[in-house]
Amino acid sequence: MTKYAFVIDQRKCIGCHACTVACKAEHDVPIGVYRTWVKYIEKGEFPNSRRYFLVNRCNHCDDAPCVAICPTKALYKRSDGIVDFDANRCIGCKSCMQACPYDALYIDPYSHTAAKCNYCAHRTEVGMEPACVVVCPVHAIVAGDMHDPHTEIARIIAREPVRVRKPEQGTKPNVYYVGAEEAAINPEVAVEELPHMTMWSTLLKPHYEDESAIDMGKSLRPLQTINSLKPYRPVEAVRREATDAHVVYDTPKNTAPWGWKVAA
């Protein structure tokens, strides 16, 4: 039986965000939310420092908590392994956002329904690859049927020491990583101390805070002055404390719209 999956080779990834842009263009994803995004981690001290990347998205889990918790079955697991969604059934309750341990879902500010990576199902159904796979300039993203031993993805999974994100959650994810740096794939390792270096969209309110604020002028938070920001801590000080790895670029996190996370 067909089972679609992703393999992302972080040894090849150059952090160019082509996958993010292609995904936004393919699905008309609004500003401030993402179906796929790239996280940056830095380790070491200049000049002996290095930057690592991690491509993030829905993991199309075998035991998807978003599917289990959805009260209207708007999220569902297809027979080919893709976790897809039906916007016409979604009531915007955000329970899926609560349950997902990967922060992969968001509320579309226009339709007021949940959305996420759906493996470009409309493309795969006609024999095409997901948009992110097509545009990657270094072929870091591989998609295909992991149950077919003749496919590239099956050969990579059989040959390489692949890893998944948050295996302890028991969701059985189907996005596999090759060569992922521990500090990038494990959210508990890297220190997040540089808010001024995250994406500019962090200045936007999460769309679930005020879904009526579609106008950009209404949805922007007041810009913080230098005096209102928490004191800046030099990178050197951060590195000396706890770990030498820190996050330098990421998307806004899903801050649990109900105030707490549901166990996966």
Secondary structure as UniProt FT lines:
FT   STRAND          4..9
FT   TURN            10..12
FT   HELIX           18..27
FT   TURN            31..32
FT   STRAND          36..45
FT   TURN            46..47
FT   STRAND          48..57
FT   TURN            62..63
FT   HELIX           65..69
FT   TURN            71..72
FT   STRAND          75..77
FT   TURN            79..80
FT   STRAND          83..85
FT   TURN            87..89
FT   HELIX           95..99
FT   TURN            101..102
FT   STRAND          106..107
FT   TURN            109..111
FT   STRAND          114..115
FT   TURN            119..120
FT   HELIX           121..124
FT   TURN            125..127
FT   HELIX           131..135
FT   TURN            137..138
FT   STRAND          141..145
FT   TURN            146..147
FT   TURN            149..150
FT   HELIX           152..159
FT   HELIX           167..169
FT   STRAND          175..178
FT   HELIX           182..185
FT   TURN            187..189
FT   HELIX           195..197
FT   HELIX           200..203
FT   TURN            207..209
FT   TURN            211..212
FT   HELIX           216..219
FT   HELIX           226..228
FT   HELIX           235..240
FT   TURN            241..242
FT   STRAND          245..249
FT   TURN            257..258
//
